[in-house]
């Protein structure tokens, strides 16, 4: 199967498209079904590490999440406090 087609199916499923049950049954155990399933559940691999529901991708700025005072974070980055 062409990687471009599999990637498109993955992205459609990742975007929230749900394949009808009859289509999933018809495509069961195929590469297309696996691509759809991985996209639908949000599974992907980055730099050799697999991410998905059981191992979520870390937030972009964990330090900002830990701070209770957002005005302090904004000031540190040169923005006017909220």
PDB file of N, CA, C and O in Angstrom:
ATOM      1  N   UNK A   1       0.849  -1.181   0.000  1.00  0.00           N
ATOM      2  CA  UNK A   1       0.000   0.000   0.000  1.00  0.00           C
ATOM      3  C   UNK A   1       0.892   1.240   0.000  1.00  0.00           C
ATOM      4  O   UNK A   1       1.940   1.260   0.645  1.00  0.00           O
ATOM      5  N   UNK A   2       0.483   2.234  -0.701  1.00  0.00           N
ATOM      6  CA  UNK A   2       1.214   3.482  -0.824  1.00  0.00           C
ATOM      7  C   UNK A   2       1.203   4.238   0.517  1.00  0.00           C
ATOM      8  O   UNK A   2       0.148   4.405   1.129  1.00  0.00           O
ATOM      9  N   UNK A   3       2.372   4.688   0.964  1.00  0.00           N
ATOM     10  CA  UNK A   3       2.473   5.388   2.246  1.00  0.00           C
ATOM     11  C   UNK A   3       1.662   6.681   2.265  1.00  0.00           C
ATOM     12  O   UNK A   3       1.152   7.080   3.313  1.00  0.00           O
ATOM     13  N   UNK A   4       1.541   7.330   1.123  1.00  0.00           N
ATOM     14  CA  UNK A   4       0.771   8.574   1.052  1.00  0.00           C
ATOM     15  C   UNK A   4      -0.696   8.313   1.359  1.00  0.00           C
ATOM     16  O   UNK A   4      -1.333   9.084   2.076  1.00  0.00           O
ATOM     17  N   UNK A   5      -1.230   7.225   0.817  1.00  0.00           N
ATOM     18  CA  UNK A   5      -2.636   6.877   1.071  1.00  0.00           C
ATOM     19  C   UNK A   5      -2.835   6.542   2.542  1.00  0.00           C
ATOM     20  O   UNK A   5      -3.805   6.987   3.155  1.00  0.00           O
ATOM     21  N   UNK A   6      -1.926   5.764   3.109  1.00  0.00           N
ATOM     22  CA  UNK A   6      -2.035   5.403   4.519  1.00  0.00           C
ATOM     23  C   UNK A   6      -1.936   6.635   5.412  1.00  0.00           C
ATOM     24  O   UNK A   6      -2.637   6.740   6.419  1.00  0.00           O
ATOM     25  N   UNK A   7      -1.070   7.554   5.041  1.00  0.00           N
ATOM     26  CA  UNK A   7      -0.936   8.790   5.828  1.00  0.00           C
ATOM     27  C   UNK A   7      -2.207   9.624   5.760  1.00  0.00           C
ATOM     28  O   UNK A   7      -2.624  10.196   6.767  1.00  0.00           O
ATOM     29  N   UNK A   8      -2.823   9.700   4.596  1.00  0.00           N
ATOM     30  CA  UNK A   8      -4.103  10.439   4.456  1.00  0.00           C
ATOM     31  C   UNK A   8      -5.197   9.832   5.321  1.00  0.00           C
ATOM     32  O   UNK A   8      -5.950  10.547   5.983  1.00  0.00           O
ATOM     33  N   UNK A   9      -5.277   8.491   5.310  1.00  0.00           N
ATOM     34  CA  UNK A   9      -6.273   7.798   6.134  1.00  0.00           C
ATOM     35  C   UNK A   9      -6.010   8.081   7.604  1.00  0.00           C
ATOM     36  O   UNK A   9      -6.942   8.352   8.361  1.00  0.00           O
ATOM     37  N   UNK A  10      -4.738   8.020   8.016  1.00  0.00           N
ATOM     38  CA  UNK A  10      -4.353   8.318   9.402  1.00  0.00           C
ATOM     39  C   UNK A  10      -4.805   9.730   9.783  1.00  0.00           C
ATOM     40  O   UNK A  10      -5.412   9.924  10.836  1.00  0.00           O
ATOM     41  N   UNK A  11      -4.509  10.722   8.921  1.00  0.00           N
ATOM     42  CA  UNK A  11      -4.847  12.108   9.235  1.00  0.00           C
ATOM     43  C   UNK A  11      -6.359  12.341   9.270  1.00  0.00           C
ATOM     44  O   UNK A  11      -6.847  13.125  10.084  1.00  0.00           O
ATOM     45  N   UNK A  12      -7.100  11.664   8.391  1.00  0.00           N
ATOM     46  CA  UNK A  12      -8.564  11.791   8.422  1.00  0.00           C
ATOM     47  C   UNK A  12      -9.114  11.277   9.748  1.00  0.00           C
ATOM     48  O   UNK A  12      -9.974  11.907  10.363  1.00  0.00           O
ATOM     49  N   UNK A  13      -8.610  10.133  10.176  1.00  0.00           N
ATOM     50  CA  UNK A  13      -9.070   9.559  11.432  1.00  0.00           C
ATOM     51  C   UNK A  13      -8.631  10.418  12.612  1.00  0.00           C
ATOM     52  O   UNK A  13      -9.386  10.594  13.568  1.00  0.00           O
ATOM     53  N   UNK A  14      -7.414  10.953  12.550  1.00  0.00           N
ATOM     54  CA  UNK A  14      -6.906  11.816  13.616  1.00  0.00           C
ATOM     55  C   UNK A  14      -7.757  13.081  13.723  1.00  0.00           C
ATOM     56  O   UNK A  14      -7.943  13.623  14.812  1.00  0.00           O
ATOM     57  N   UNK A  15      -8.265  13.538  12.596  1.00  0.00           N
ATOM     58  CA  UNK A  15      -9.128  14.715  12.572  1.00  0.00           C
ATOM     59  C   UNK A  15     -10.538  14.456  13.062  1.00  0.00           C
ATOM     60  O   UNK A  15     -11.332  15.390  13.175  1.00  0.00           O
ATOM     61  N   UNK A  16     -10.863  13.205  13.355  1.00  0.00           N
ATOM     62  CA  UNK A  16     -12.169  12.887  13.939  1.00  0.00           C
ATOM     63  C   UNK A  16     -13.123  12.146  13.034  1.00  0.00           C
ATOM     64  O   UNK A  16     -14.242  11.844  13.448  1.00  0.00           O
ATOM     65  N   UNK A  17     -12.719  11.837  11.798  1.00  0.00           N
ATOM     66  CA  UNK A  17     -13.620  11.121  10.900  1.00  0.00           C
ATOM     67  C   UNK A  17     -13.787   9.688  11.373  1.00  0.00           C
ATOM     68  O   UNK A  17     -12.804   8.976  11.577  1.00  0.00           O
ATOM     69  N   UNK A  18     -15.023   9.271  11.544  1.00  0.00           N
ATOM     70  CA  UNK A  18     -15.307   7.897  11.956  1.00  0.00           C
ATOM     71  C   UNK A  18     -15.746   7.104  10.741  1.00  0.00           C
ATOM     72  O   UNK A  18     -16.726   7.453  10.083  1.00  0.00           O
ATOM     73  N   UNK A  19     -15.027   6.045  10.448  1.00  0.00           N
ATOM     74  CA  UNK A  19     -15.408   5.169   9.342  1.00  0.00           C
ATOM     75  C   UNK A  19     -16.661   4.398   9.745  1.00  0.00           C
ATOM     76  O   UNK A  19     -16.788   3.983  10.897  1.00  0.00           O
ATOM     77  N   UNK A  20     -17.579   4.203   8.815  1.00  0.00           N
ATOM     78  CA  UNK A  20     -18.764   3.419   9.145  1.00  0.00           C
ATOM     79  C   UNK A  20     -18.380   1.984   9.525  1.00  0.00           C
ATOM     80  O   UNK A  20     -17.347   1.471   9.097  1.00  0.00           O
ATOM     81  N   UNK A  21     -19.220   1.360  10.326  1.00  0.00           N
ATOM     82  CA  UNK A  21     -18.934   0.010  10.801  1.00  0.00           C
ATOM     83  C   UNK A  21     -18.742  -0.971   9.648  1.00  0.00           C
ATOM     84  O   UNK A  21     -17.854  -1.821   9.705  1.00  0.00           O
ATOM     85  N   UNK A  22     -19.562  -0.865   8.604  1.00  0.00           N
ATOM     86  CA  UNK A  22     -19.436  -1.801   7.493  1.00  0.00           C
ATOM     87  C   UNK A  22     -18.079  -1.662   6.808  1.00  0.00           C
ATOM     88  O   UNK A  22     -17.504  -2.643   6.336  1.00  0.00           O
ATOM     89  N   UNK A  23     -17.569  -0.405   6.760  1.00  0.00           N
ATOM     90  CA  UNK A  23     -16.268  -0.188   6.130  1.00  0.00           C
ATOM     91  C   UNK A  23     -15.145  -0.748   7.006  1.00  0.00           C
ATOM     92  O   UNK A  23     -14.192  -1.338   6.494  1.00  0.00           O
ATOM     93  N   UNK A  24     -15.256  -0.565   8.316  1.00  0.00           N
ATOM     94  CA  UNK A  24     -14.242  -1.098   9.216  1.00  0.00           C
ATOM     95  C   UNK A  24     -14.210  -2.624   9.166  1.00  0.00           C
ATOM     96  O   UNK A  24     -13.140  -3.232   9.205  1.00  0.00           O
ATOM     97  N   UNK A  25     -15.378  -3.230   9.080  1.00  0.00           N
ATOM     98  CA  UNK A  25     -15.424  -4.698   8.969  1.00  0.00           C
ATOM     99  C   UNK A  25     -14.845  -5.172   7.646  1.00  0.00           C
ATOM    100  O   UNK A  25     -14.162  -6.195   7.587  1.00  0.00           O
ATOM    101  N   UNK A  26     -15.120  -4.431   6.594  1.00  0.00           N
ATOM    102  CA  UNK A  26     -14.641  -4.807   5.270  1.00  0.00           C
ATOM    103  C   UNK A  26     -13.122  -4.671   5.193  1.00  0.00           C
ATOM    104  O   UNK A  26     -12.463  -5.462   4.517  1.00  0.00           O
ATOM    105  N   UNK A  27     -12.562  -3.673   5.881  1.00  0.00           N
ATOM    106  CA  UNK A  27     -11.129  -3.416   5.846  1.00  0.00           C
ATOM    107  C   UNK A  27     -10.362  -4.038   7.015  1.00  0.00           C
ATOM    108  O   UNK A  27      -9.159  -3.812   7.151  1.00  0.00           O
ATOM    109  N   UNK A  28     -11.038  -4.813   7.854  1.00  0.00           N
ATOM    110  CA  UNK A  28     -10.417  -5.366   9.065  1.00  0.00           C
ATOM    111  C   UNK A  28      -9.102  -6.082   8.758  1.00  0.00           C
ATOM    112  O   UNK A  28      -8.983  -6.816   7.777  1.00  0.00           O
ATOM    113  N   UNK A  29      -8.125  -5.843   9.624  1.00  0.00           N
ATOM    114  CA  UNK A  29      -6.790  -6.443   9.550  1.00  0.00           C
ATOM    115  C   UNK A  29      -5.980  -6.031   8.326  1.00  0.00           C
ATOM    116  O   UNK A  29      -4.992  -6.684   7.987  1.00  0.00           O
ATOM    117  N   UNK A  30      -6.382  -4.977   7.675  1.00  0.00           N
ATOM    118  CA  UNK A  30      -5.608  -4.486   6.526  1.00  0.00           C
ATOM    119  C   UNK A  30      -4.764  -3.293   6.973  1.00  0.00           C
ATOM    120  O   UNK A  30      -4.948  -2.769   8.071  1.00  0.00           O
ATOM    121  N   UNK A  31      -3.852  -2.877   6.125  1.00  0.00           N
ATOM    122  CA  UNK A  31      -3.030  -1.699   6.429  1.00  0.00           C
ATOM    123  C   UNK A  31      -3.876  -0.437   6.534  1.00  0.00           C
ATOM    124  O   UNK A  31      -3.583   0.443   7.343  1.00  0.00           O
ATOM    125  N   UNK A  32      -4.924  -0.345   5.720  1.00  0.00           N
ATOM    126  CA  UNK A  32      -5.815   0.826   5.792  1.00  0.00           C
ATOM    127  C   UNK A  32      -6.515   0.897   7.149  1.00  0.00           C
ATOM    128  O   UNK A  32      -6.626   1.968   7.745  1.00  0.00           O
ATOM    129  N   UNK A  33      -6.984  -0.250   7.626  1.00  0.00           N
ATOM    130  CA  UNK A  33      -7.664  -0.278   8.918  1.00  0.00           C
ATOM    131  C   UNK A  33      -6.695   0.082  10.044  1.00  0.00           C
ATOM    132  O   UNK A  33      -7.059   0.813  10.964  1.00  0.00           O
ATOM    133  N   UNK A  34      -5.475  -0.424   9.975  1.00  0.00           N
ATOM    134  CA  UNK A  34      -4.484  -0.110  11.009  1.00  0.00           C
ATOM    135  C   UNK A  34      -4.139   1.378  11.002  1.00  0.00           C
ATOM    136  O   UNK A  34      -3.973   1.982  12.063  1.00  0.00           O
ATOM    137  N   UNK A  35      -4.030   1.967   9.821  1.00  0.00           N
ATOM    138  CA  UNK A  35      -3.745   3.405   9.726  1.00  0.00           C
ATOM    139  C   UNK A  35      -4.897   4.208  10.313  1.00  0.00           C
ATOM    140  O   UNK A  35      -4.672   5.177  11.039  1.00  0.00           O
ATOM    141  N   UNK A  36      -6.129   3.813  10.005  1.00  0.00           N
ATOM    142  CA  UNK A  36      -7.299   4.510  10.538  1.00  0.00           C
ATOM    143  C   UNK A  36      -7.350   4.376  12.058  1.00  0.00           C
ATOM    144  O   UNK A  36      -7.602   5.356  12.759  1.00  0.00           O
ATOM    145  N   UNK A  37      -7.114   3.175  12.567  1.00  0.00           N
ATOM    146  CA  UNK A  37      -7.188   2.927  14.001  1.00  0.00           C
ATOM    147  C   UNK A  37      -6.127   3.720  14.760  1.00  0.00           C
ATOM    148  O   UNK A  37      -6.416   4.304  15.805  1.00  0.00           O
ATOM    149  N   UNK A  38      -4.915   3.743  14.243  1.00  0.00           N
ATOM    150  CA  UNK A  38      -3.845   4.513  14.898  1.00  0.00           C
ATOM    151  C   UNK A  38      -4.178   6.002  14.926  1.00  0.00           C
ATOM    152  O   UNK A  38      -3.960   6.666  15.939  1.00  0.00           O
ATOM    153  N   UNK A  39      -4.697   6.525  13.834  1.00  0.00           N
ATOM    154  CA  UNK A  39      -5.076   7.935  13.792  1.00  0.00           C
ATOM    155  C   UNK A  39      -6.244   8.245  14.696  1.00  0.00           C
ATOM    156  O   UNK A  39      -6.256   9.278  15.366  1.00  0.00           O
ATOM    157  N   UNK A  40      -7.228   7.363  14.724  1.00  0.00           N
ATOM    158  CA  UNK A  40      -8.424   7.588  15.530  1.00  0.00           C
ATOM    159  C   UNK A  40      -8.083   7.621  17.022  1.00  0.00           C
ATOM    160  O   UNK A  40      -8.667   8.400  17.775  1.00  0.00           O
ATOM    161  N   UNK A  41      -7.147   6.782  17.448  1.00  0.00           N
ATOM    162  CA  UNK A  41      -6.751   6.732  18.854  1.00  0.00           C
ATOM    163  C   UNK A  41      -5.609   7.688  19.183  1.00  0.00           C
ATOM    164  O   UNK A  41      -5.240   7.818  20.350  1.00  0.00           O
ATOM    165  N   UNK A  42      -5.043   8.358  18.185  1.00  0.00           N
ATOM    166  CA  UNK A  42      -3.996   9.337  18.420  1.00  0.00           C
ATOM    167  C   UNK A  42      -2.627   8.736  18.656  1.00  0.00           C
ATOM    168  O   UNK A  42      -1.784   9.373  19.289  1.00  0.00           O
ATOM    169  N   UNK A  43      -2.378   7.542  18.173  1.00  0.00           N
ATOM    170  CA  UNK A  43      -1.068   6.905  18.341  1.00  0.00           C
ATOM    171  C   UNK A  43      -0.098   7.444  17.303  1.00  0.00           C
ATOM    172  O   UNK A  43      -0.449   7.575  16.131  1.00  0.00           O
ATOM    173  N   UNK A  44       1.117   7.758  17.727  1.00  0.00           N
ATOM    174  CA  UNK A  44       2.166   8.164  16.801  1.00  0.00           C
ATOM    175  C   UNK A  44       3.520   7.934  17.458  1.00  0.00           C
ATOM    176  O   UNK A  44       3.599   7.663  18.656  1.00  0.00           O
ATOM    177  N   UNK A  45       4.573   8.042  16.678  1.00  0.00           N
ATOM    178  CA  UNK A  45       5.933   7.838  17.176  1.00  0.00           C
ATOM    179  C   UNK A  45       6.757   9.064  16.835  1.00  0.00           C
ATOM    180  O   UNK A  45       6.712   9.564  15.711  1.00  0.00           O
ATOM    181  N   UNK A  46       7.515   9.546  17.822  1.00  0.00           N
ATOM    182  CA  UNK A  46       8.362  10.717  17.630  1.00  0.00           C
ATOM    183  C   UNK A  46       9.722  10.441  18.241  1.00  0.00           C
ATOM    184  O   UNK A  46       9.823  10.189  19.441  1.00  0.00           O
ATOM    185  N   UNK A  47      10.764  10.487  17.433  1.00  0.00           N
ATOM    186  CA  UNK A  47      12.140  10.248  17.876  1.00  0.00           C
ATOM    187  C   UNK A  47      12.281   8.896  18.578  1.00  0.00           C
ATOM    188  O   UNK A  47      13.002   8.775  19.568  1.00  0.00           O
ATOM    189  N   UNK A  48      11.596   7.896  18.063  1.00  0.00           N
ATOM    190  CA  UNK A  48      11.713   6.553  18.604  1.00  0.00           C
ATOM    191  C   UNK A  48      10.853   6.279  19.824  1.00  0.00           C
ATOM    192  O   UNK A  48      10.874   5.165  20.347  1.00  0.00           O
ATOM    193  N   UNK A  49      10.091   7.273  20.295  1.00  0.00           N
ATOM    194  CA  UNK A  49       9.213   7.100  21.452  1.00  0.00           C
ATOM    195  C   UNK A  49       7.778   7.036  20.957  1.00  0.00           C
ATOM    196  O   UNK A  49       7.333   7.906  20.209  1.00  0.00           O
ATOM    197  N   UNK A  50       7.053   6.000  21.379  1.00  0.00           N
ATOM    198  CA  UNK A  50       5.655   5.838  20.959  1.00  0.00           C
ATOM    199  C   UNK A  50       4.737   6.559  21.931  1.00  0.00           C
ATOM    200  O   UNK A  50       4.866   6.420  23.148  1.00  0.00           O
ATOM    201  N   UNK A  51       3.806   7.332  21.378  1.00  0.00           N
ATOM    202  CA  UNK A  51       2.841   8.076  22.172  1.00  0.00           C
ATOM    203  C   UNK A  51       1.443   7.615  21.820  1.00  0.00           C
ATOM    204  O   UNK A  51       1.185   7.163  20.704  1.00  0.00           O
ATOM    205  N   UNK A  52       0.545   7.732  22.781  1.00  0.00           N
ATOM    206  CA  UNK A  52      -0.846   7.358  22.590  1.00  0.00           C
ATOM    207  C   UNK A  52      -1.619   7.615  23.867  1.00  0.00           C
ATOM    208  O   UNK A  52      -1.152   8.359  24.729  1.00  0.00           O
ATOM    209  N   UNK A  53      -2.794   7.014  24.008  1.00  0.00           N
ATOM    210  CA  UNK A  53      -3.608   7.256  25.197  1.00  0.00           C
ATOM    211  C   UNK A  53      -2.915   6.874  26.509  1.00  0.00           C
ATOM    212  O   UNK A  53      -3.099   7.559  27.515  1.00  0.00           O
ATOM    213  N   UNK A  54      -2.129   5.803  26.521  1.00  0.00           N
ATOM    214  CA  UNK A  54      -1.474   5.371  27.749  1.00  0.00           C
ATOM    215  C   UNK A  54      -0.184   6.142  28.023  1.00  0.00           C
ATOM    216  O   UNK A  54       0.271   6.185  29.166  1.00  0.00           O
ATOM    217  N   UNK A  55       0.408   6.746  27.005  1.00  0.00           N
ATOM    218  CA  UNK A  55       1.642   7.513  27.148  1.00  0.00           C
ATOM    219  C   UNK A  55       1.472   8.835  26.393  1.00  0.00           C
ATOM    220  O   UNK A  55       1.991   8.978  25.286  1.00  0.00           O
ATOM    221  N   UNK A  56       0.750   9.807  26.977  1.00  0.00           N
ATOM    222  CA  UNK A  56       0.464  11.045  26.244  1.00  0.00           C
ATOM    223  C   UNK A  56       1.705  11.892  26.015  1.00  0.00           C
ATOM    224  O   UNK A  56       2.679  11.823  26.765  1.00  0.00           O
ATOM    225  N   UNK A  57       1.643  12.690  24.959  1.00  0.00           N
ATOM    226  CA  UNK A  57       2.729  13.608  24.613  1.00  0.00           C
ATOM    227  C   UNK A  57       2.801  14.681  25.690  1.00  0.00           C
ATOM    228  O   UNK A  57       1.760  15.196  26.099  1.00  0.00           O
ATOM    229  N   UNK A  58       3.997  15.036  26.167  1.00  0.00           N
ATOM    230  CA  UNK A  58       4.092  16.049  27.229  1.00  0.00           C
ATOM    231  C   UNK A  58       3.671  17.430  26.726  1.00  0.00           C
ATOM    232  O   UNK A  58       3.860  17.748  25.552  1.00  0.00           O
ATOM    233  N   UNK A  59       3.104  18.243  27.608  1.00  0.00           N
ATOM    234  CA  UNK A  59       2.715  19.607  27.209  1.00  0.00           C
ATOM    235  C   UNK A  59       3.927  20.416  26.768  1.00  0.00           C
ATOM    236  O   UNK A  59       5.055  20.127  27.167  1.00  0.00           O
ATOM    237  N   UNK A  60       3.689  21.428  25.944  1.00  0.00           N
ATOM    238  CA  UNK A  60       4.772  22.236  25.393  1.00  0.00           C
ATOM    239  C   UNK A  60       5.512  23.011  26.478  1.00  0.00           C
ATOM    240  O   UNK A  60       6.732  23.158  26.413  1.00  0.00           O
ATOM    241  N   UNK A  61       4.793  23.500  27.458  1.00  0.00           N
ATOM    242  CA  UNK A  61       5.420  24.308  28.501  1.00  0.00           C
ATOM    243  C   UNK A  61       4.945  23.820  29.871  1.00  0.00           C
ATOM    244  O   UNK A  61       3.998  24.367  30.436  1.00  0.00           O
ATOM    245  N   UNK A  62       5.599  22.804  30.394  1.00  0.00           N
ATOM    246  CA  UNK A  62       5.190  22.256  31.686  1.00  0.00           C
ATOM    247  C   UNK A  62       5.447  23.243  32.815  1.00  0.00           C
ATOM    248  O   UNK A  62       4.720  23.241  33.809  1.00  0.00           O
ATOM    249  N   UNK A  63       6.462  24.080  32.682  1.00  0.00           N
ATOM    250  CA  UNK A  63       6.777  25.046  33.725  1.00  0.00           C
ATOM    251  C   UNK A  63       5.617  26.015  33.923  1.00  0.00           C
ATOM    252  O   UNK A  63       5.273  26.350  35.056  1.00  0.00           O
ATOM    253  N   UNK A  64       5.013  26.466  32.824  1.00  0.00           N
ATOM    254  CA  UNK A  64       3.903  27.410  32.924  1.00  0.00           C
ATOM    255  C   UNK A  64       2.683  26.753  33.566  1.00  0.00           C
ATOM    256  O   UNK A  64       1.905  27.435  34.233  1.00  0.00           O
ATOM    257  N   UNK A  65       2.498  25.454  33.382  1.00  0.00           N
ATOM    258  CA  UNK A  65       1.368  24.765  34.002  1.00  0.00           C
ATOM    259  C   UNK A  65       1.526  24.701  35.513  1.00  0.00           C
ATOM    260  O   UNK A  65       0.542  24.775  36.249  1.00  0.00           O
ATOM    261  N   UNK A  66       2.778  24.563  35.980  1.00  0.00           N
ATOM    262  CA  UNK A  66       3.031  24.406  37.402  1.00  0.00           C
ATOM    263  C   UNK A  66       2.860  25.710  38.175  1.00  0.00           C
ATOM    264  O   UNK A  66       2.609  25.681  39.380  1.00  0.00           O
ATOM    265  N   UNK A  67       2.991  26.836  37.514  1.00  0.00           N
ATOM    266  CA  UNK A  67       2.868  28.119  38.197  1.00  0.00           C
ATOM    267  C   UNK A  67       1.400  28.463  38.431  1.00  0.00           C
ATOM    268  O   UNK A  67       0.550  28.269  37.561  1.00  0.00           O
ATOM    269  N   UNK A  68       1.126  28.975  39.626  1.00  0.00           N
ATOM    270  CA  UNK A  68      -0.244  29.349  39.927  1.00  0.00           C
ATOM    271  C   UNK A  68      -0.538  30.780  39.482  1.00  0.00           C
ATOM    272  O   UNK A  68      -1.686  31.114  39.189  1.00  0.00           O
ATOM    273  N   UNK A  69       0.484  31.619  39.430  1.00  0.00           N
ATOM    274  CA  UNK A  69       0.302  33.028  39.104  1.00  0.00           C
ATOM    275  C   UNK A  69       0.720  33.279  37.656  1.00  0.00           C
ATOM    276  O   UNK A  69       1.911  33.340  37.349  1.00  0.00           O
ATOM    277  N   UNK A  70      -0.276  33.424  36.759  1.00  0.00           N
ATOM    278  CA  UNK A  70       0.015  33.624  35.342  1.00  0.00           C
ATOM    279  C   UNK A  70       0.639  34.979  35.071  1.00  0.00           C
ATOM    280  O   UNK A  70       1.378  35.132  34.098  1.00  0.00           O
ATOM    281  N   UNK A  71       0.355  35.972  35.914  1.00  0.00           N
ATOM    282  CA  UNK A  71       0.938  37.295  35.676  1.00  0.00           C
ATOM    283  C   UNK A  71       2.462  37.239  35.822  1.00  0.00           C
ATOM    284  O   UNK A  71       3.180  37.957  35.126  1.00  0.00           O
ATOM    285  N   UNK A  72       2.951  36.390  36.720  1.00  0.00           N
ATOM    286  CA  UNK A  72       4.402  36.215  36.881  1.00  0.00           C
ATOM    287  C   UNK A  72       5.011  35.611  35.608  1.00  0.00           C
ATOM    288  O   UNK A  72       6.087  36.025  35.176  1.00  0.00           O
ATOM    289  N   UNK A  73       4.323  34.640  35.015  1.00  0.00           N
ATOM    290  CA  UNK A  73       4.810  34.011  33.790  1.00  0.00           C
ATOM    291  C   UNK A  73       4.812  35.013  32.643  1.00  0.00           C
ATOM    292  O   UNK A  73       5.774  35.072  31.878  1.00  0.00           O
ATOM    293  N   UNK A  74       3.749  35.801  32.514  1.00  0.00           N
ATOM    294  CA  UNK A  74       3.669  36.787  31.453  1.00  0.00           C
ATOM    295  C   UNK A  74       4.762  37.840  31.583  1.00  0.00           C
ATOM    296  O   UNK A  74       5.375  38.229  30.588  1.00  0.00           O
ATOM    297  N   UNK A  75       5.009  38.301  32.809  1.00  0.00           N
ATOM    298  CA  UNK A  75       6.038  39.298  33.048  1.00  0.00           C
ATOM    299  C   UNK A  75       7.419  38.761  32.686  1.00  0.00           C
ATOM    300  O   UNK A  75       8.241  39.482  32.119  1.00  0.00           O
ATOM    301  N   UNK A  76       7.668  37.511  33.008  1.00  0.00           N
ATOM    302  CA  UNK A  76       8.976  36.913  32.708  1.00  0.00           C
ATOM    303  C   UNK A  76       9.251  36.905  31.211  1.00  0.00           C
ATOM    304  O   UNK A  76      10.399  37.048  30.789  1.00  0.00           O
ATOM    305  N   UNK A  77       8.208  36.740  30.408  1.00  0.00           N
ATOM    306  CA  UNK A  77       8.390  36.698  28.952  1.00  0.00           C
ATOM    307  C   UNK A  77       8.198  38.066  28.297  1.00  0.00           C
ATOM    308  O   UNK A  77       8.117  38.166  27.073  1.00  0.00           O
ATOM    309  N   UNK A  78       8.126  39.107  29.108  1.00  0.00           N
ATOM    310  CA  UNK A  78       8.065  40.459  28.569  1.00  0.00           C
ATOM    311  C   UNK A  78       6.678  40.894  28.117  1.00  0.00           C
ATOM    312  O   UNK A  78       6.557  41.849  27.351  1.00  0.00           O
ATOM    313  N   UNK A  79       5.635  40.218  28.571  1.00  0.00           N
ATOM    314  CA  UNK A  79       4.272  40.579  28.197  1.00  0.00           C
ATOM    315  C   UNK A  79       3.598  41.296  29.349  1.00  0.00           C
ATOM    316  O   UNK A  79       3.938  41.063  30.509  1.00  0.00           O
ATOM    317  N   UNK A  80       2.647  42.164  29.044  1.00  0.00           N
ATOM    318  CA  UNK A  80       1.944  42.859  30.134  1.00  0.00           C
ATOM    319  C   UNK A  80       1.061  41.871  30.905  1.00  0.00           C
ATOM    320  O   UNK A  80       0.388  41.042  30.292  1.00  0.00           O
ATOM    321  N   UNK A  81       1.056  41.950  32.223  1.00  0.00           N
ATOM    322  CA  UNK A  81       0.213  41.027  33.013  1.00  0.00           C
ATOM    323  C   UNK A  81      -1.259  41.269  32.735  1.00  0.00           C
ATOM    324  O   UNK A  81      -1.712  42.407  32.607  1.00  0.00           O
ATOM    325  N   UNK A  82      -1.988  40.176  32.646  1.00  0.00           N
ATOM    326  CA  UNK A  82      -3.320  40.076  32.250  1.00  0.00           C
ATOM    327  C   UNK A  82      -4.446  40.821  32.624  1.00  0.00           C
ATOM    328  O   UNK A  82      -5.548  40.558  32.143  1.00  0.00           O
TER     329      UNK A  82
END
